[in-house]
Amino acid sequence: MDILIDWVTQIILFLLLASVVDLLIPATSMKKYIKLTVGLILILIFLKPVFYLFDMDVKQSLQAAYTEMTNEQTEKNSLENTVEMKKSEIQASQRAYIGEQMAVQLKELANEPLKKNYQQQIADMDLQISDEVDAADENLKKNLEKVTVYLQEPQTEEGGVAVVENVVIDTDKPAAEETEINAEGIKNLLHDVWEVDKEKITIAREGGAS
């Protein structure tokens, strides 16, 4: 209602002003141009409600479109983040499973040669696998980035009794230090058995690095 009253007031005031201007302007060639200008302004004042309604509709439409676009973008980003998170979890689980299976296979391949040649066996292994690992690939060893092998001396079978030899203690001689493992030789052996680059293999004793 206030808008309507304001609009009518503007029309009345403008008509009064136009009348005064018409009386004051002398009858010259410029008078018709002034009347034309006043008439155009009056038409614009009459059309003001139409412009007002049109302006309001445009603003509301733009605001609604912007809000909808923002909501859609937010939902899209949220969905993409969820998908990426699930993808990362699946890849991590897949790498863990592949690592466990590979560790079992690598131990089975290496333990006998290690016992035979170096009197050692694998106590544990730490495998670092490429993020781009493909479970369907038959040659999974190429996805290995690093293999840390922890060695220990072979254990007697359960229920077996190790043969105890006579022990002679000579107090004049210092106690013998723990035998060092041939890390380089073991790397070469594992390289041949596993067909894995030597640079990717690290040898360590159980409980500490070699």
Beta strands, then each sheet from edge to edge (+ up, - down):
strand 1: 121-129
strand 2: 144-152
strand 3: 201-205
strand 4: 208-209
sheet 1: 1+ 2- 3- 4+
end
